[in-house]
Amino acid sequence: MSTLSIMSKSLNDLPEHLLKPHLRRIEPMPIQREDTQAIALRDPFQLSSDTMAVHPNALGLLQHFQGQVTLEQLGEQFKADPMELVPLLEQMDSLGLLWGPTAEQLEQEKLQQLKDSGFFPVGASASMGNTPEECAQRMDHWLEQVEDAEIEGRINGVLVPHLDYERGWPNYATGYKCLQGVEPPDRVVILGTNHMGLGDGVIMADLEFQTPMGTVHLDRQIMTATIDRLVPGLSKDQLDHLPEHSIQLQLPWIQHLFPGVPVVAFLVADPLVGLIEDDGSRVGTEEFVEGFSEVLQSAGGRTLVICSSDLSHVGPQFGEPTPVDDERRVEVEQHDREMMAKFIEADPVEFVSAMSWCGNSTRWCSIGSMMATLAFCAPSEVELLDYRQSWDQDKGHWMVTSASMALVDSQE
């Protein structure tokens, strides 16, 4: 029997998901181990309490784990015995880093843990501070640094970033400052973006959120009405909320300004992409906008909408071939202001049409949230409060832009 036959027999003993390995979404993080560089393969869903690390050269191999190439083909491509890759694959599989039955089992266990606890643990909001007092002091300090827009009329919504606080605080503070002293709403609706998750539809958070300031409670009455109006699939892919920062970074601000007011939180899909398979089990963005608008209208009371949105993402970190220079910054700002002007016109259909026409060339990440915000708020006026560019000033490797806006009913 030839060596290849023996190898094939050994490979055939492996489960199918290892024969064609498909890597789940991970966050590669450089680490130092004594005198050696390594890459930690961080699972944003934390399906396992353990984290494995690989040599930096292994990233080139992992990029081929897309579920399309067999282990034998990988061996031929990298001039290696395929069986030498098996220990790596088995370790990755044991931690849920590969698609397959192990990851599915770990997902179910993680989801059950969350349901048993009743809440999502402290996530991105931990960067605000360690205690309620520390968080409040930090937000108050930032709020003192920005000017009051002195908006006339009732503010039904604000658009603020979901950048990390250190880079994004001026727009957070400017957006939330115009809500200081406002009569507390009956509920706050937070519309975020699904960055790391896998669901292709709109996903409503079923569990409460923990932050350093305590527990954020949910408006269960609105949630029940929403499920009744739409489909139970709104709660599908619930795990996607676990690593998602676009919702979590808004929570301390809401707790600080409107303590005790319940929230309803959604991850809103990009309407330019749509559902991968429209089988009725999930809710697309347009269907969500129509249905939830009816729910809010029937519920009555006052709803405040928080649109958690970053704008352009440019530079080599986001797949562009050249570093960000002053010329590129000017180009991006011109594009951003053209698209913000479409948003300020307050027509959700026209806004999405404009983004579709330009192909979202600078990778705005929250088109669905912005579309839904316009529909839910139906503002008579949208006021641009501030616009900022945060960029890598040393190497031009990345730039992220953001804005703060107020959606106003000037007739009130």
Residue pairs with C-beta under 8 A, 6 or more apart in sequence:
7 72
7 81
7 82
7 83
8 72
10 83
11 19
11 71
11 72
11 82
11 83
14 71
14 86
15 100
15 101
16 100
17 93
17 98
17 99
17 100
17 101
18 71
18 86
18 89
18 90
18 93
18 98
18 100
19 70
19 71
20 67
20 68
20 69
20 70
20 71
21 65
21 67
21 71
21 89
21 92
21 98
22 65
22 66
22 67
22 98
22 99
22 100
23 62
23 65
23 66
23 92
23 97
23 98
23 99
24 43
24 96
24 97
24 98
24 99
24 103
25 44
25 196
25 198
26 41
26 42
26 43
26 44
26 97
27 42
27 43
27 44
27 196
28 39
28 40
28 41
28 42
28 59
29 39
29 40
29 42
30 37
30 38
30 39
30 40
30 56
31 37
31 38
31 39
31 40
31 53
32 38
33 53
37 56
38 53
38 54
38 55
38 56
39 53
39 54
39 55
39 56
39 58
39 59
40 51
40 52
40 53
41 51
41 52
41 53
41 54
41 62
41 92
41 95
41 97
42 51
43 51
43 95
43 96
43 97
44 196
44 242
44 243
45 96
45 107
45 110
45 196
45 239
45 242
45 243
46 110
46 242
46 243
47 95
47 96
47 103
47 106
47 107
47 109
47 110
48 94
48 95
48 96
48 106
50 95
51 95
52 91
52 92
52 95
52 97
54 62
54 88
58 88
61 74
61 78
61 85
64 74
64 77
65 98
67 99
69 77
71 82
71 85
71 86
71 89
72 82
74 80
74 82
74 85
75 81
75 82
75 84
75 85
89 98
92 98
93 100
93 102
93 103
94 102
96 102
96 103
96 106
96 107
97 103
107 239
110 239
110 242
111 238
111 239
114 120
114 207
114 238
114 239
114 242
115 207
117 207
118 207
118 208
119 207
119 208
119 209
119 210
119 215
120 205
120 207
120 208
120 209
120 210
120 241
120 242
120 248
121 210
122 210
122 211
122 212
123 242
123 243
123 244
123 245
123 248
124 164
124 245
124 248
124 249
125 209
125 211
125 212
125 213
125 248
125 249
125 251
125 252
126 211
126 212
127 164
127 165
127 249
128 134
128 135
128 138
128 139
128 165
128 211
128 212
128 213
128 252
129 135
129 137
129 138
129 212
130 212
131 212
132 212
132 213
132 214
134 212
135 211
135 212
135 213
135 252
135 256
136 213
136 256
139 173
139 176
139 252
139 253
139 256
142 169
142 170
142 172
142 173
143 173
143 176
143 177
143 180
145 170
145 173
146 170
146 173
146 174
146 177
146 386
147 174
147 177
148 177
148 178
148 180
149 174
149 177
149 178
149 383
149 385
149 406
151 178
151 383
151 406
151 408
152 408
152 410
153 380
153 381
153 408
153 409
153 410
153 411
153 412
154 408
154 409
154 412
155 178
155 179
155 182
155 304
155 406
155 407
155 408
155 409
156 303
156 304
156 305
156 376
156 377
156 378
156 379
156 407
156 408
156 409
157 304
157 305
157 306
157 307
157 373
157 376
157 377
157 379
157 406
157 407
158 175
158 176
158 178
158 179
158 304
158 305
158 306
158 307
158 404
158 405
158 406
158 407
159 175
159 307
159 309
159 370
159 373
159 403
159 404
159 405
159 406
159 407
160 171
160 172
160 175
160 176
160 250
160 253
160 306
160 307
160 308
160 309
160 404
161 168
161 171
161 172
161 308
161 309
161 310
161 402
161 403
161 404
162 168
162 192
162 193
162 245
162 246
162 249
162 250
162 308
162 309
162 310
162 366
163 171
163 310
163 390
163 400
163 402
164 249
165 172
165 249
167 390
167 400
168 388
168 390
168 402
170 386
170 388
171 385
171 386
171 388
171 402
171 403
171 404
172 253
172 404
174 385
174 386
174 404
175 385
175 404
175 405
175 406
176 253
176 257
178 385
178 406
179 257
179 258
179 304
180 257
182 257
183 302
184 258
184 261
185 258
185 261
185 301
185 302
185 303
185 304
186 261
186 299
186 301
186 302
186 303
187 219
187 222
187 261
187 262
187 263
187 264
187 301
187 302
187 303
187 304
188 254
188 258
188 261
188 262
188 263
188 264
188 303
188 304
188 305
188 306
189 263
189 264
189 265
189 266
189 296
189 303
189 304
189 305
189 306
189 376
190 247
190 250
190 251
190 254
190 263
190 264
190 265
190 266
190 306
190 308
191 266
191 268
191 305
191 306
191 307
191 308
191 366
191 368
191 369
191 372
191 373
192 244
192 246
192 247
192 250
192 265
192 266
192 267
192 268
192 308
192 366
192 369
193 244
193 246
193 267
193 268
193 308
193 309
193 365
193 366
193 368
193 369
194 203
194 240
194 244
194 267
194 268
194 269
195 243
195 244
195 245
195 246
195 365
196 240
196 243
196 244
197 203
197 237
197 239
197 240
197 241
197 243
197 244
197 267
198 237
198 240
199 236
199 237
199 240
199 267
199 269
199 282
200 269
200 273
200 274
200 275
200 276
200 282
201 233
201 234
201 236
201 237
201 269
201 275
201 282
201 283
201 284
201 288
202 234
202 266
202 267
202 268
202 269
202 282
202 283
202 284
202 285
202 288
202 368
203 234
203 235
203 236
203 237
203 238
203 240
203 241
203 266
203 267
204 223
204 226
204 227
204 234
204 235
204 264
204 265
204 266
205 218
205 238
205 241
205 247
205 264
205 265
205 266
206 223
206 235
206 238
207 218
207 238
207 241
208 215
208 216
208 217
208 218
209 215
209 216
209 247
209 248
209 251
209 263
209 265
210 216
211 248
211 251
211 252
211 255
212 252
213 251
213 252
213 255
213 256
214 255
216 251
216 254
216 255
216 263
217 260
217 262
217 263
218 262
218 263
218 264
218 265
219 262
219 263
219 264
220 262
221 299
222 264
222 295
222 296
222 299
223 264
225 295
225 298
225 299
226 234
226 264
226 291
226 292
226 295
227 234
227 235
229 291
229 292
229 294
229 295
230 283
230 287
230 288
230 291
230 292
231 280
231 281
231 282
231 283
233 280
233 281
233 282
233 283
234 283
234 288
236 281
236 282
237 282
240 267
241 247
241 265
241 267
244 267
246 267
246 308
246 366
246 369
247 265
247 267
247 308
249 308
250 306
250 308
251 263
254 261
254 263
254 306
258 304
266 288
266 292
266 372
268 285
268 288
268 366
268 368
268 369
268 371
268 372
269 275
269 284
269 285
269 368
270 285
270 367
270 368
271 284
271 285
271 286
271 352
271 367
271 368
271 371
272 352
272 355
272 356
272 360
272 367
274 284
275 282
275 284
278 284
283 291
285 368
285 371
285 372
288 372
289 348
289 371
289 372
289 375
289 376
292 372
292 376
293 375
293 376
296 303
296 376
303 376
305 373
305 376
305 377
305 407
307 366
307 369
307 370
307 372
307 373
308 366
308 369
309 364
309 365
309 366
309 369
309 370
309 402
309 403
310 364
310 365
310 366
310 400
310 401
310 402
311 336
311 339
311 340
311 362
311 364
311 400
311 401
311 402
311 403
312 332
312 335
312 336
312 362
312 363
312 364
312 399
312 400
312 401
313 362
313 363
313 364
313 365
313 398
313 399
313 400
314 320
314 324
314 328
314 332
314 362
314 363
314 398
314 399
315 323
315 324
315 328
315 391
315 392
315 396
315 397
315 398
315 399
316 322
316 323
316 396
316 397
316 398
317 392
317 397
317 398
318 363
318 398
322 328
323 395
323 396
323 397
324 391
324 392
324 396
324 397
324 398
324 399
325 396
328 396
328 399
329 389
329 391
329 399
332 362
332 389
332 399
332 401
333 387
333 389
333 401
335 358
335 361
335 362
336 362
336 387
336 401
336 403
337 387
339 354
339 355
339 358
339 364
340 384
340 387
340 403
340 405
342 350
342 351
342 354
342 355
343 351
343 370
343 374
343 382
343 405
344 382
344 383
344 384
344 405
345 351
345 382
346 374
346 378
346 379
346 380
346 381
346 382
346 407
347 374
348 371
348 372
348 374
348 375
351 367
351 370
351 371
351 374
352 367
352 371
355 364
355 367
360 367
373 407
374 382
374 407
377 407
377 409
378 409
379 407
379 408
379 409
380 408
380 409
380 410
380 411
381 407
381 408
381 410
382 405
382 406
382 407
382 408
383 405
383 406
383 408
384 403
384 404
384 405
385 403
385 404
385 405
385 406
386 403
386 404
387 401
387 402
387 403
388 401
388 402
388 403
389 399
389 400
389 401
390 399
390 400
390 401
390 402
391 398
391 399
391 400
392 398
392 399
